C-alpha cells in the first residue's frame, strides 16, 4: 500500500566473497499534497508515517498557523499517485496562507522549494523565552543513544531522525523521515498536538544544522539543537538572534558548542 513505510525489493548483493540475490527492506517516499481549505499549497516528498504530526509542524513552521487551534481538522487520504493531507484552517490562518505563493513541488527534505520571496526564505526570529539549561555530558550521551530509537532506520538505513529530550535525558518523542526538514516538522507537530512544552528540552537531529532547521526550532520554541553533522554561518547568525544554542558534530569523541549566547550548555 502507498501508506507503508517499508517494502522489500529484490536486489543483487555483491561482496568479494559472494554474489547472490536477496530481498532487502527499502524506505518508501511518497508525494504528499498539502491542501488547505481545498487549495494546494505544496507537494512534499516524505515518508508516509506520522503525517498528521507533519501537517501541524509544517503549518506552524511555515507561518500558516500560530497554535494547534488554527487547524479545524486534518485528514490523510490516499490518491492514485500519492497521499493528500486535507487540512481545514480557520479564517485567520487562511489569511496568512494568502501571503504565500508556494505551489511548486518539493524534493525530498526540501526546505524552500516553491518559495518565491526572499522574506519568506529567511524570516526575522523572536528570542525564545526559556531558562532551559542542560549539562553538556547529558546531551552528548543522548546523541550516542539516538540510534536505538530509530526503529524505521534500523531496517533500511535511509531515514533521518529528530528527537526531543527533556532535562532529565529522557527521550520524549522521535520522528523519522527521508527528509531532515520533514522529520523535524513531524516532531514539532507532535509536541504541539500533545501540548508538550518545547522550551523545556532539546532536539537531536541526525543531519547537518542548516538555517532552516534553526528557523523551525525558533518558531516552535526549542532552545537547543544538537546535530550529528556541521552547521552553517547563517544558521549561527539566526541562532544568536533567537537565543538558540547549536551543538554540531556531536559524535563519539566530542562535540562542538558552536553558539550558546544564553549559556544554556553547562
C-alpha positions as CSV (number, residue, x, y, z in Angstrom):
1,X,0.0,0.0,0.0
2,X,1.0,3.6,-0.6
3,X,1.0,4.2,3.2
4,X,3.5,1.5,4.0
5,X,6.8,2.9,5.3
6,X,9.0,-0.1,4.2
7,X,8.8,-2.6,1.5
8,X,11.0,-5.4,0.3
9,X,12.9,-5.1,-3.0
10,X,14.7,-7.9,-4.8
11,X,18.3,-7.0,-5.4
12,X,21.8,-8.4,-6.1
13,X,24.1,-8.5,-3.1
14,X,27.8,-8.4,-4.0
15,X,31.0,-8.8,-1.9
16,X,34.5,-10.1,-2.6
17,X,33.4,-13.4,-1.1
18,X,30.0,-13.9,-2.6
19,X,27.4,-12.7,-5.1
20,X,23.7,-13.6,-4.6
21,X,20.1,-12.4,-4.9
22,X,18.0,-11.4,-1.9
23,X,15.0,-9.4,-0.8
24,X,16.1,-6.4,1.3
25,X,13.9,-3.7,3.0
26,X,13.9,-0.2,1.5
27,X,12.3,3.0,2.7
28,X,9.3,4.4,0.8
29,X,8.9,8.0,0.0
30,X,5.7,9.4,-1.5
31,X,4.4,12.7,-2.8
32,X,2.2,14.3,-0.1
33,X,-0.1,17.1,-1.3
34,X,-0.8,19.7,1.4
35,X,-4.2,21.2,0.7
36,X,-5.5,24.0,2.9
37,X,-9.3,24.6,2.6
38,X,-9.1,22.6,-0.7
39,X,-6.3,24.8,-2.1
40,X,-3.0,23.1,-2.9
41,X,-0.1,24.8,-1.1
42,X,2.8,22.4,-1.6
43,X,3.7,18.9,-2.7
44,X,6.4,17.4,-0.5
45,X,8.2,14.1,-0.8
46,X,8.0,12.4,2.6
47,X,7.9,9.1,4.4
48,X,4.3,8.1,4.9
49,X,4.4,7.9,8.7
50,X,3.1,10.3,11.3
51,X,1.7,12.6,8.6
52,X,-0.8,14.2,11.0
53,X,2.1,15.4,13.1
54,X,3.7,16.6,9.8
55,X,0.7,18.7,8.9
56,X,0.8,20.5,12.2
57,X,4.5,21.0,12.3
58,X,4.8,22.1,8.7
59,X,1.8,24.5,9.1
60,X,3.5,26.1,12.2
61,X,7.0,26.4,10.8
62,X,5.7,27.8,7.5
63,X,3.9,30.6,9.4
64,X,0.4,29.5,8.4
65,X,-0.8,28.7,11.9
66,X,0.1,30.1,15.3
67,X,-1.4,27.5,17.5
68,X,-2.9,24.0,17.1
69,X,-6.4,25.5,17.4
70,X,-5.9,27.2,14.0
71,X,-6.4,23.8,12.4
72,X,-10.0,22.7,12.5
73,X,-9.2,19.2,11.2
74,X,-6.7,17.3,9.1
75,X,-7.2,14.1,7.2
76,X,-4.7,11.9,5.2
77,X,-6.3,10.4,2.1
78,X,-4.9,8.0,-0.5
79,X,-4.7,9.3,-4.1
80,X,-3.7,7.4,-7.3
81,X,-0.1,8.5,-7.1
82,X,0.5,9.6,-3.5
83,X,-1.2,11.0,-0.5
84,X,-3.3,14.1,0.2
85,X,-3.2,15.9,3.5
86,X,-6.6,17.7,3.5
87,X,-6.3,20.5,6.2
88,X,-9.0,22.8,7.1
89,X,-7.9,26.0,8.8
90,X,-9.7,29.0,10.3
91,X,-10.1,32.3,8.7
92,X,-7.2,34.0,10.4
93,X,-4.8,31.2,9.3
94,X,-6.2,31.3,5.8
95,X,-5.3,35.0,5.6
96,X,-1.7,34.0,6.5
97,X,-1.8,31.4,3.7
98,X,-2.7,34.1,1.1
99,X,0.6,35.8,1.7
100,X,2.5,32.9,0.2
101,X,2.9,31.8,-3.4
102,X,4.2,28.3,-2.8
103,X,2.6,25.9,-5.1
104,X,5.6,24.1,-6.6
105,X,6.7,20.6,-5.7
106,X,9.3,20.0,-3.0
107,X,12.1,17.5,-3.4
108,X,12.9,15.1,-0.6
109,X,13.5,17.1,2.5
110,X,13.5,20.4,0.6
111,X,13.1,23.3,2.9
112,X,12.5,26.1,0.4
113,X,11.1,24.6,-2.7
114,X,8.4,26.8,-4.2
115,X,9.2,29.9,-2.1
116,X,9.4,32.9,-4.4
117,X,10.1,35.8,-2.0
118,X,13.3,36.4,0.0
119,X,11.4,37.5,3.1
120,X,9.7,34.1,3.1
121,X,13.1,32.3,3.0
122,X,14.9,34.0,5.9
123,X,12.4,35.4,8.4
124,X,13.2,37.5,11.4
125,X,13.1,35.5,14.6
126,X,12.0,36.4,18.1
127,X,14.1,35.4,21.0
128,X,13.0,32.2,22.7
129,X,11.6,32.8,26.2
130,X,13.2,29.9,28.0
131,X,15.5,29.5,31.0
132,X,16.4,25.9,30.0
133,X,19.9,24.7,30.8
134,X,21.4,21.3,30.2
135,X,24.7,19.5,31.0
136,X,26.9,19.0,28.0
137,X,27.7,15.5,29.1
138,X,24.0,14.6,29.1
139,X,23.5,16.0,25.6
140,X,26.5,14.0,24.3
141,X,25.2,10.8,26.0
142,X,21.7,11.2,24.5
143,X,23.1,11.7,20.9
144,X,25.1,8.4,21.3
145,X,21.9,6.6,22.1
146,X,19.6,8.0,19.4
147,X,20.2,5.1,17.0
148,X,18.4,2.8,19.4
149,X,15.3,5.0,18.9
150,X,15.4,5.0,15.1
151,X,13.2,2.0,14.6
152,X,12.5,2.5,10.9
153,X,16.1,3.4,10.1
154,X,17.3,0.2,11.7
155,X,15.7,-1.7,8.8
156,X,16.7,0.5,5.9
157,X,19.4,2.9,6.9
158,X,17.7,5.7,4.8
159,X,15.9,7.9,7.3
160,X,16.8,11.0,9.3
161,X,15.5,11.4,12.8
162,X,14.6,14.3,15.0
163,X,14.2,13.7,18.7
164,X,13.0,15.7,21.7
165,X,14.8,15.1,25.0
166,X,13.8,16.6,28.4
167,X,16.1,18.0,31.1
168,X,16.5,14.5,32.7
169,X,17.8,13.0,29.5
170,X,14.6,11.1,28.7
171,X,13.5,10.7,25.1
172,X,10.0,12.2,24.9
173,X,9.5,11.7,21.1
174,X,11.3,10.6,18.0
175,X,10.1,11.1,14.4
176,X,11.7,9.7,11.3
177,X,11.6,10.7,7.6
178,X,13.6,10.6,4.4
179,X,13.8,14.4,4.7
180,X,15.5,16.0,7.6
181,X,13.1,19.0,7.5
182,X,10.2,16.7,7.5
183,X,11.4,14.7,10.5
184,X,11.8,18.0,12.4
185,X,8.3,19.2,11.3
186,X,6.8,15.9,12.4
187,X,8.5,16.2,15.8
188,X,7.3,19.8,16.2
189,X,3.8,18.8,15.2
190,X,3.8,16.0,17.8
191,X,4.9,18.4,20.6
192,X,2.1,20.8,19.6
193,X,-0.6,18.2,19.4
194,X,0.3,16.6,22.7
195,X,0.9,20.0,24.4
196,X,4.5,19.2,25.4
197,X,6.4,22.4,26.3
198,X,9.1,22.8,23.7
199,X,11.1,25.2,25.9
200,X,11.9,22.5,28.4
201,X,14.1,20.3,26.4
202,X,16.4,20.0,23.4
203,X,16.3,18.4,20.0
204,X,18.7,16.0,18.4
205,X,18.9,15.8,14.6
206,X,20.8,13.2,12.6
207,X,21.8,15.6,9.9
208,X,23.5,19.0,9.4
209,X,22.1,22.0,11.1
210,X,21.2,24.4,8.3
211,X,19.4,27.7,8.8
212,X,16.0,26.2,8.1
213,X,16.4,23.8,11.0
214,X,17.2,26.7,13.3
215,X,14.3,28.7,11.9
216,X,11.9,25.8,12.6
217,X,13.2,25.3,16.2
218,X,13.0,29.1,16.8
219,X,9.4,29.2,15.7
220,X,8.5,26.1,17.7
221,X,10.4,27.4,20.8
222,X,13.1,24.7,21.1
223,X,16.1,26.3,22.8
224,X,18.9,23.8,21.9
225,X,19.7,22.0,18.7
226,X,22.2,19.2,18.6
227,X,23.3,17.9,15.2
228,X,25.5,14.9,14.3
229,X,27.0,16.9,11.4
230,X,28.0,20.5,10.7
231,X,26.2,23.8,10.8
232,X,26.4,26.9,8.6
233,X,27.2,30.6,9.1
234,X,23.6,31.7,8.5
235,X,22.3,29.1,11.0
236,X,24.7,30.5,13.6
237,X,23.6,34.1,12.9
238,X,19.9,33.1,13.3
239,X,20.6,31.1,16.4
240,X,22.2,34.0,18.1
241,X,19.2,36.2,17.1
242,X,16.8,33.7,18.6
243,X,18.9,32.7,21.7
244,X,19.3,29.1,20.4
245,X,22.3,27.0,21.3
246,X,23.7,25.0,18.5
247,X,25.8,21.9,19.1
248,X,27.4,20.4,16.0
249,X,29.5,17.3,15.2
250,X,28.1,15.6,18.3
251,X,29.8,12.3,17.8
252,X,31.6,9.6,19.9
253,X,34.7,11.5,20.9
254,X,33.4,15.1,21.3
255,X,31.0,17.8,20.1
256,X,31.3,21.5,19.1
257,X,29.3,24.0,21.1
258,X,29.0,26.5,18.3
259,X,26.8,29.1,19.8
260,X,25.5,29.5,23.3
261,X,24.6,33.2,23.9
262,X,22.2,32.3,26.7
263,X,24.6,29.9,28.5
264,X,22.3,27.0,28.2
265,X,25.0,24.4,28.0
266,X,26.7,23.8,31.4
